[in-house]
Amino acid sequence: MKEAVLKRWLDEKVKLFNQPSFIANDPISLPHLFKQQQDIEIAGLFAAVFAWGNRTTIINKTKELLQLMEMQPYQFCLQHHPKKLKKLLRFKHRTFQSDDLFYFLHFLHHHYSKYDSLETAFFPKKKMNVEQGLNHFRTHFFSYEHLKRTEKHISSPKQGSACKRLNMYLRWMVRNDNKGVDFGLWKNIKPSELICPLDVHVSNVARELGLLQRKQNDWQAAKELTENLKRFDAKDPVKYDFALFGTGVAEYRKD
């Protein structure tokens, strides 16, 4: 496919999917339930961490957790006490169990006791790139005593992971194109610095279109895809996540 034709196709797909109608059937619908920044950040983090497998299940399980947190995730993290924690014992999503949840709440409690935003957990300093930020977040996140098994729920480039879920979370928090989908709350990095979330849908379509040659879905593949997407929009390459993902999920594979 010629470059100009490919750009036109990608831009058309972005226009199709990057709109409010996309929200309802996507995990991003959970942070959209809230207005306060901290609630958006926390709901978004859990929605992103749970984002593997069926999207309906992801949405339902995240909503179940938020309801257990009385639909006030920020206040719950700051003020939870043993009686309220007891009702979380039954919560489970695939391999994410109550012990993992308790550690997440422990971290969020300590972080928000010191800082107003989760942005500082990723990017405590300006001029950090996404790779540095994701590596820092994992180190910072697990700086308290924790079970080894909980570590599998937070990936990092240092491990070679594509970090699909956390890159998706960063897209939600950083991009702001006034289309009503992404939030644009964080300012320490620019949309041009984001890395495209790389899941099986995105990688399959990217390879079909010649935008990705690397065979493994790892950090290097995510960077390769992002660099190729910059040919079409250097200031906002990750907007094409909408085009690749939207085309890749089964219900949209019509053309």
C-alpha positions in Angstrom: 0.0 0.0 0.0 1.4 3.4 -1.0 2.3 5.8 1.9 -0.4 8.4 0.9 -3.1 5.8 0.6 -2.1 4.2 3.9 -2.2 7.5 5.7 -5.6 8.3 4.3 -6.9 4.9 5.4 -5.4 5.3 8.9 -6.8 8.8 9.3 -10.3 7.6 8.2 -10.2 4.8 10.8 -9.1 7.2 13.5 -12.0 9.5 12.7 -14.3 6.5 12.8 -13.3 5.1 16.2 -11.9 8.2 18.1 -15.3 9.5 19.2 -17.6 9.2 22.2 -19.4 6.2 20.8 -16.1 4.2 21.2 -16.2 4.6 25.0 -19.1 2.4 26.1 -17.6 -0.9 24.9 -14.0 -0.1 26.0 -12.3 -0.2 29.4 -11.9 3.6 29.2 -15.6 3.8 30.0 -14.7 3.2 33.7 -12.6 6.3 34.4 -15.3 8.2 32.4 -17.7 7.5 35.3 -15.8 10.1 37.3 -15.1 13.8 37.3 -12.3 14.2 40.0 -8.8 13.7 38.6 -7.7 11.2 41.3 -10.8 9.1 40.8 -10.2 9.0 37.0 -6.5 8.0 37.6 -7.4 5.2 40.0 -10.3 3.8 38.0 -8.2 4.1 34.9 -5.3 2.2 36.5 -7.4 -0.7 37.6 -9.2 -0.8 34.2 -5.8 -0.9 32.4 -4.3 -3.5 34.7 -7.4 -5.7 34.2 -7.3 -5.2 30.4 -6.5 -8.7 29.1 -9.1 -11.0 27.7 -12.8 -10.2 26.9 -13.6 -6.5 27.0 -17.0 -7.1 28.5 -15.5 -9.1 31.4 -12.8 -6.4 31.9 -15.5 -3.7 32.2 -17.7 -5.8 34.5 -14.9 -6.7 36.9 -13.5 -3.2 37.1 -17.0 -1.9 37.7 -17.5 -4.6 40.4 -14.3 -3.4 42.1 -15.3 0.3 41.9 -18.7 -0.6 43.5 -16.9 -2.4 46.3 -14.9 0.9 46.7 -18.3 2.7 47.0 -17.7 4.5 43.7 -15.3 6.7 45.5 -11.9 5.1 44.7 -9.8 8.1 45.8 -11.4 8.4 49.2 -11.4 4.7 49.6 -7.7 4.5 49.0 -7.0 7.4 51.4 -9.4 6.3 54.2 -10.1 2.6 54.0 -10.1 0.7 57.3 -10.1 -3.1 58.1 -13.9 -3.4 58.1 -14.2 -2.0 54.6 -11.3 -4.0 53.3 -13.0 -7.2 54.5 -15.5 -7.0 51.7 -12.7 -7.0 49.1 -11.6 -10.5 50.1 -13.9 -12.1 47.6 -12.7 -10.0 44.7 -10.8 -11.8 41.9 -10.1 -11.2 38.2 -8.3 -14.0 36.4 -4.9 -14.2 38.2 -5.5 -10.9 40.1 -6.5 -11.8 43.6 -7.4 -10.0 46.8 -3.7 -10.1 48.0 -2.7 -8.2 44.9 -5.6 -5.8 45.4 -4.6 -5.1 48.9 -1.1 -4.3 47.8 -2.4 -1.9 45.1 -4.5 -0.1 47.7 -1.5 0.0 50.0 0.6 1.7 47.3 -2.1 4.1 46.3 -2.8 5.1 49.9 0.9 5.9 50.5 1.3 7.7 47.1 -1.8 9.9 47.4 -0.9 10.7 51.0 2.1 12.6 49.6 1.2 13.6 46.0 -1.9 14.9 44.3 -1.6 12.8 41.1 -0.3 9.4 39.9 1.6 11.3 37.2 4.5 11.7 39.7 4.6 7.9 40.2 5.5 7.6 36.5 7.3 10.9 35.8 8.7 12.5 38.9 10.8 14.7 36.8 10.3 16.4 33.5 12.4 15.3 30.5 11.9 11.6 31.4 10.8 9.6 28.4 8.1 6.8 28.5 10.6 4.0 28.8 12.3 5.7 31.8 8.9 6.5 33.2 7.6 2.9 33.0 10.8 1.5 34.5 10.6 4.0 37.3 6.9 3.3 38.0 7.5 -0.4 38.4 10.5 0.2 40.8 8.5 2.8 42.7 5.3 0.7 42.8 7.1 -2.3 44.4 9.2 -0.3 46.8 7.0 -1.5 49.7 7.0 -5.1 51.1 4.9 -7.2 48.8 4.2 -10.7 47.5 6.4 -11.8 44.6 3.3 -13.0 42.7 2.0 -9.4 42.6 4.9 -8.3 40.4 3.4 -10.0 37.3 0.6 -7.4 37.2 3.0 -4.4 36.5 5.3 -4.8 33.5 8.2 -2.7 32.4 10.4 -2.2 29.3 13.4 -3.4 31.4 11.8 -6.8 31.4 11.3 -6.6 27.6 7.5 -6.3 27.9 5.5 -4.4 25.3 3.7 -2.8 28.3 0.5 -2.8 26.4 -1.7 -2.1 29.4 0.4 0.7 30.9 1.0 2.3 27.5 -2.8 2.3 27.0 -3.2 3.9 30.4 -0.6 6.6 29.5 -2.5 7.3 26.2 -5.7 7.8 28.3 -3.9 10.2 30.7 -1.8 12.2 28.3 -3.6 12.6 24.9 -6.1 15.4 24.6 -7.5 16.0 21.2 -11.0 17.2 22.3 -12.7 14.2 20.8 -14.0 13.1 24.2 -12.2 9.8 24.6 -8.8 10.4 26.1 -8.5 12.6 29.2 -5.3 14.7 28.7 -4.7 15.2 32.4 -0.9 14.7 32.5 1.5 17.3 31.2 5.0 16.1 32.0 5.2 14.3 28.6 3.8 15.1 25.2 1.6 12.9 23.0 4.5 12.8 20.6 6.5 10.8 23.2 3.9 8.1 23.8 4.4 4.5 22.7 1.6 2.7 20.9 -0.1 0.0 23.0 0.7 -3.3 21.3 -1.8 -6.1 21.8 -2.6 -9.0 19.5 -5.2 -7.0 17.5 -2.9 -4.0 16.9 0.1 -6.2 16.1 -1.9 -8.3 13.6 -3.2 -5.3 11.7 0.2 -3.5 11.9 1.9 -6.5 10.3 -0.7 -6.8 7.6 -0.1 -3.1 6.7 3.7 -3.4 6.8 4.0 -1.2 9.8 5.7 -3.8 12.0 8.3 -6.4 10.9 9.5 -7.7 14.3 7.8 -11.0 15.1 7.7 -10.8 18.9 5.2 -8.5 20.6 7.8 -7.0 22.9 9.1 -3.5 23.8 11.2 -3.3 20.7 8.2 -4.1 18.6 6.1 -1.4 20.3 8.9 1.2 19.6 9.2 0.0 16.0 5.5 0.4 15.4 5.5 3.9 17.0 8.4 5.1 14.9 6.6 4.0 11.8 3.4 5.7 12.9 5.3 8.9 13.3 5.6 9.0 9.5 1.9 9.9 9.4 1.7 12.2 12.5 4.9 12.9 14.4 3.1 15.0 17.0 0.5 12.4 17.8 1.4 8.9 16.5 -0.5 7.0 19.1 -3.8 8.3 17.8 -3.5 5.5 15.3 -4.0 3.0 18.1 -7.7 3.7 17.5 -7.3 2.7 13.8 -5.3 -0.4 14.4 -7.2 -1.7 17.4 -10.6 -0.8 16.1 -9.9 -2.6 12.9 -8.4 -5.5 14.7 -11.2 -6.5 17.1 -13.4 -9.1 15.6 -16.6 -7.1 15.4 -14.9 -4.4 13.2 -13.1 -6.7 10.8 -15.4 -5.9 7.9 -12.9 -4.7 5.3 
